[in-house]
Amino acid sequence: MTTIVTRAGKGSALTHNELDTNFTNLNTDKVEASGDSMTGDLSFGDNVKAKFGAGDDLQVYHTGSASFVKDAGTGNLNICGTDINFLTGDESEYLATFATNGGCLLRYDNALKLATSATGVDVTGTVTADGLTVDGATTLNSADAETLTLKRSGGSDSNVVIVFDQATNDCYFGADSNNNIVIGRALNLSVDKIARFYNNGDVQFFEDTGTTAKFFWNASTERLGIGTTVPSDILNIKTAGTSGGLLIETANTSTVKGVATLDTNYRFTIKSAYTNESFALLGGSDYKLITATGYSTPNTLIFHTSNTERMRIDSSGRVGIGTAIPLTKLDVEQTYDTVSNILANGTYAAKFTSSSAGDTGRAQGILLSGTDAVIRGAAIIAEAQFSNNAHDMIFATSSASSAPSERMRIDSSGKVGIGTTSPSQPLDVVGNAIVTSDNKTASTNKNSRYMGYNYNNNETTMLYLASSSGANSLFVGGGTSLGEPTTTIIFNTGTAGTKNAGTERVRIDSSGNLLVGTTDTTSSVAGVKALSTGLLRAVRASGAPFTPSRLTDDGDIIACQKDGTTVGSIGTFSTDLTVGTTTTGLRFYDAGTTIAPHAINTNTAADASINLGGSTTRFKNLYLSGGVYLGGTGAANLLDDYEEGTFTPDISDGTNTVTLSSQRYTKIGRIVTCTISVFNLNTSSLSGPLKITGLPFSTQAVGQAVPLHYRDGVSEGDSVYGYMGAAATEMILRINKSPAASATNISATAATTIFATFTYMVD
């Protein structure tokens, strides 16, 4: 700005020249109202406004504390530019950028937070909104934090966060006061709920009023309740009334696979897919298990435990325990045992006991009756005598219109009492017992002689001599028309000159078993036992119970037959034992300590004609301390060694080593096959040519070269060999087969890979 000279400033009157200069300066610095250009700043004081427009429509001013660009009149405030930037006062940070045909960028602390684009808006950070309306599909993505957080507070429906509106069918999504997720049909989620998802994992589904949960999953107990919120088992179904249940069916309801229902009588019924074919009816006054009747073949009801059948009821009502084919109303079958084992271990086929300890007088029994009378028939009763579980066996029968009465008793010591409850002898009969010898005079018996036992005119035959058609027969214990047969025939012998009953030597029991030196039929008591079933037992302590002997020549000692046809034998050849059948047998050659193949029919050696096992009938393991001759009997046919194992080799340069992992080998006779598999092993610590040491066996006395596959450091087309010296447990790795020292060796690398299966010979 130019300087104006004033009288006050000069101190005297201005000259004409000074006045002219002032006017010139004023004319130079002025701004013309019609338009002009400024070369300096135009300053406005605080609250001094630069006004534009006829009505001061646009005003620009500073109040001392803030700056304003104010549209105070009519029309819009338009800010135009190709790219418009809003910056901080020091112009160090951008606040907003608006680009022509581009995006609008909004920043916070110079960091971009919101950007518009041709497809929408991109927000960096969190959006907090009082409301949100989205028209169209929406995708929310988040790398490592919550994708979307919706929160609402205040109002009577403050727990509603999301409302799904599809026409008039609204669905409300929110949380209750305990931060559990609730889905409902109205704003008031506390009374109009569809489902609730608890933050502990529990789940509820509600009935149509939205107030009562009918489906409940308990996450902690892993139990599901239908009709109850306190399931007491894995699946707990509870009906609201007296009926309802579980229906299982296919998509086509006409082909129901199974139905489980509860009827008004509180009976639970499980049915098959066929009409009126209930498998189970439980509860009320009925407890039934019913088999289906609509099949073309009879049905069986089978009971299992631990995946094993325990009992069945066939279509005829026969009950089988231990058998799949019951032949009587109750058929119990189990593996046989000896009498001593059954008595000692209690392995009975059936057992009837009381539920409490055995005190004197407590009893358990079985009633057998030929009528439908409740207490009429014959009974077998076990009665406890002392608290130490001693028992008597009681046999009772009933007369007309009376309960059974005791007829005989076997007490806990084995004494038999008839007519007494306290037998004092092995057989104690109270009442008449008669043994007579009588010559019958009836014409029909005049050729017979009879001796028997008589009690109350009922006779039992002891000896019966009969003559008929010229043949004389002596019956011992056999029954006749005059008397019943005896149950046991016993033969005693004693010392000459003594007067006593002697000692029992032989007996024939009631089953027809011939017993010599014993009264026991099992194989656990010494004696000779020819059983009526055809079984012959010879039992002896500390010695051979059976010694068959053939005199004079060789041949069968024991011949085994099936249906009268010989199927095998045990015999002798010279002084050796033979076992077998026809052309297939064995000779136990004692002098040669050999088991040899033998033809039983010719009693001669059977060389190279008998197989040991077959293609589908194989032996399992064969344990030998020597070798096997294969294809011949010469030394060259002997295979005396087979071995499989592991070894841990090293890769060495002669001084340093790198230990490999465990590798495998197989040795068959003199041939050793090794497998080495090493991947990316670092052998860079080795400086010289490589060799593998620690082979499982020493090589034979001459050197060998075996091919290998060695991947690293080998050109395509070159072969890798391991050269093995005589009687050595190592091999040198070389390219191309050559034992010469000048051959190319393989050096170490940072990642050595070896895949090799090689075979070498040992002595």
Sequence and secondary structure as in RCSB ss.txt:
>XXXX:A:sequence
MTTIVTRAGKGSALTHNELDTNFTNLNTDKVEASGDSMTGDLSFGDNVKAKFGAGDDLQVYHTGSASFVKDAGTG
NLNICGTDINFLTGDESEYLATFATNGGCLLRYDNALKLATSATGVDVTGTVTADGLTVDGATTLNSADAETLTL
KRSGGSDSNVVIVFDQATNDCYFGADSNNNIVIGRALNLSVDKIARFYNNGDVQFFEDTGTTAKFFWNASTERLG
IGTTVPSDILNIKTAGTSGGLLIETANTSTVKGVATLDTNYRFTIKSAYTNESFALLGGSDYKLITATGYSTPNT
LIFHTSNTERMRIDSSGRVGIGTAIPLTKLDVEQTYDTVSNILANGTYAAKFTSSSAGDTGRAQGILLSGTDAVI
RGAAIIAEAQFSNNAHDMIFATSSASSAPSERMRIDSSGKVGIGTTSPSQPLDVVGNAIVTSDNKTASTNKNSRY
MGYNYNNNETTMLYLASSSGANSLFVGGGTSLGEPTTTIIFNTGTAGTKNAGTERVRIDSSGNLLVGTTDTTSSV
AGVKALSTGLLRAVRASGAPFTPSRLTDDGDIIACQKDGTTVGSIGTFSTDLTVGTTTTGLRFYDAGTTIAPHAI
NTNTAADASINLGGSTTRFKNLYLSGGVYLGGTGAANLLDDYEEGTFTPDISDGTNTVTLSSQRYTKIGRIVTCT
ISVFNLNTSSLSGPLKITGLPFSTQAVGQAVPLHYRDGVSEGDSVYGYMGAAATEMILRINKSPAASATNISATA
ATTIFATFTYMVD
>XXXX:A:secstr
      HHHHSS   HHHHHHHHHHHHHH   TT    SS     TT  EEESTT  EEEEE SS EEEEE SSS
      SEEEEE TTS SEEEEEETTS EEEEETTEEEEEE SS EEE S    S     S      SSS S   
   SSTTTTEEEEEEETTEEEEEEE TTS EEEESSS TTTSEEEEE TTS EEEE TTSSSEEEEEETTTTEEE
ES SS SSSEEE  SSS EEEEE  SSGGG  EEEEE TTSEEEEE SSTT EEEEEETT  EE     SSS   
EEEEETTEEEEEE TTS EEES SS  SSEEE      HHHHHHH   S     SS   TT EEEEEE SSS SS
 SEEEEEEE STT  EEEEEEE  TTS  EEEEEE TTS EEES SS  SSEEE S  EEEEE   SGGGTTEEE
EEEEETTEEEEEEEEEEETTEEEEEES  BTTBB  S EEEEE  TT  S  EEEEEE TT  EEES S  STTS
 EEEE TTS EEEE SSS S      SS EEEEEEEETTEEEEEEEEETTEEEEEETTEEEEEETTTTEEEEEET
TTTEE TT   SS SSS       SS EE SSSSGGGEE  EEEEEE  EEESSS EEE   EEEEEETTEEEEE
EEEEEE  TT  S  EEE  SS   SS EEEEEEE TT  TT  EEEEE TT SEEEEEESS  STTS B    S
SEEEEEEEEEE  
